[in-house]
Amino acid sequence: MSTLSLALIFFCVVTIVVGIYKIHSLPGDIARKRGHPQTDAITICSILGLMVFPFWMFALVWAYAGVLGTPYEIPGPAAQAGSGSPEATAGPDADDASASGEQEA
């Protein structure tokens, strides 16, 4: 019976430690997903939140906020696909040929 109790305690401790790490790395993951230009700094700040909790709250707000004075764009599904649009696959010469009325044989 004591072996089962020790195994259960060990499992609970490991689960709590992994859960705390996952929660504290959340701001860095959010910043990476949103394409934030300061993702590494946000990740470090959120991990420092393990020692000083306000750092984690600051990192979470920072991950959702942009850099002051520098707007950045959130990558959408079209930006991630990239080559699906006709403009991206046609190249720069395709506009010149269509504008002058020339057709390729």
C-alpha positions in Angstrom: 0.0 0.0 0.0 2.8 2.4 0.7 4.3 1.9 -2.7 1.1 2.9 -4.3 0.9 6.0 -2.1 4.4 7.0 -3.0 3.7 6.5 -6.7 0.6 8.7 -6.5 2.5 11.4 -4.6 5.3 11.3 -7.2 2.7 11.5 -10.1 1.0 14.5 -8.5 4.2 16.4 -7.9 5.4 15.8 -11.5 2.0 16.8 -12.9 2.0 20.0 -10.8 5.5 20.9 -11.9 4.8 20.3 -15.6 1.5 22.3 -15.3 3.2 25.3 -13.7 5.9 25.3 -16.4 3.3 25.1 -19.2 1.3 28.0 -17.7 4.4 30.1 -17.3 5.5 29.5 -20.9 2.1 30.5 -22.2 2.9 34.2 -22.9 5.9 33.2 -25.0 3.7 30.8 -27.0 1.1 33.5 -27.5 3.7 36.0 -28.7 5.2 33.4 -31.1 1.7 32.6 -32.5 0.9 36.3 -33.0 4.2 37.0 -34.7 5.4 39.4 -32.0 8.9 40.9 -32.8 10.1 40.5 -29.2 9.1 36.8 -28.6 12.3 35.8 -26.9 12.2 38.6 -24.4 8.6 37.8 -23.6 9.5 34.1 -23.1 12.3 35.0 -20.7 10.1 37.4 -18.8 7.4 34.8 -18.4 9.8 32.2 -17.1 11.2 34.7 -14.6 7.6 34.9 -13.4 8.3 31.6 -11.7 10.3 33.5 -9.1 8.4 36.9 -9.2 4.8 36.5 -10.2 4.2 40.1 -11.6 6.8 39.3 -14.3 4.4 36.7 -15.6 1.5 39.0 -15.7 3.6 41.7 -17.4 4.7 39.1 -20.0 1.1 38.0 -20.7 0.0 41.6 -21.3 3.1 42.3 -23.4 2.4 39.2 -25.6 -1.0 40.6 -26.5 0.2 44.2 -26.9 2.2 45.5 -29.7 5.5 47.3 -29.5 4.9 51.0 -28.9 5.0 53.0 -32.1 5.6 49.9 -34.2 2.5 48.2 -35.5 2.9 44.5 -36.5 0.5 42.3 -38.4 -1.0 39.1 -37.0 -0.3 36.3 -39.5 -3.6 35.0 -40.9 -4.5 31.8 -42.8 -3.8 33.5 -46.1 -0.3 34.7 -45.0 0.6 31.3 -43.8 -0.4 29.6 -47.1 1.7 32.1 -49.0 1.7 30.7 -52.5 -2.0 30.1 -53.0 -2.7 33.6 -54.5 -2.3 34.3 -58.2 -0.2 37.4 -57.5 2.3 35.3 -55.6 2.7 32.7 -58.3 2.5 34.9 -61.4 5.7 36.8 -60.8 6.5 40.4 -61.6 6.5 40.0 -65.4 2.9 38.7 -65.6 1.5 42.2 -64.8 3.6 43.7 -67.6 2.4 41.2 -70.2 -1.2 41.6 -69.3 -1.1 45.4 -69.2 0.4 45.7 -72.7 -2.1 43.2 -74.2 0.6 40.7 -75.2 -0.2 37.0 -75.0 2.2 34.1 -74.9 2.0 31.4 -77.5 
